[in-house]
Amino acid sequence: MASSTGTSSTSPSQDDLHLLMELRRKKRKQSNRDSARRSRMRKQKHFDDLTEQLQSLQKENDLISNQLNLTTQHYLKLHAHNSILVAQKTELAQTLHSFNHIIKLINDTNHYYHHRNDNKTNNNFIIPMHAPFLNHPIVATADNMCLW
């Protein structure tokens, strides 16, 4: 009986050991499944976050692209307007130069007539542009350019 008790005690302990190992294996499998599920959930959340970030960056990129297009259009308009103003400035400078040349010619002509007139008669009839304020060069400044 003692041997049967010993045999029966080893048999249940091997069964208990086998059951314990089976229980540990099942726990490990469940733990691995849970870990894999958590890993898939983290991976899915990371993917969802990246997708959301991509959409946000695409919207921001579209906004910046639209702002760039508007700024470029505004720049081109200003550049064209500036070209017109430069051309007008050049034309006005040439006109001013021509007027100053005409005034110089009038002044030279007035001096010529004054020296030729020995009897000191009134030359205003001969020289209609004899008014003193008309015989000075025209000066163009930023202040008086807006007057015209």
Disulfide bonds with the S-S distance in Angstrom:
none
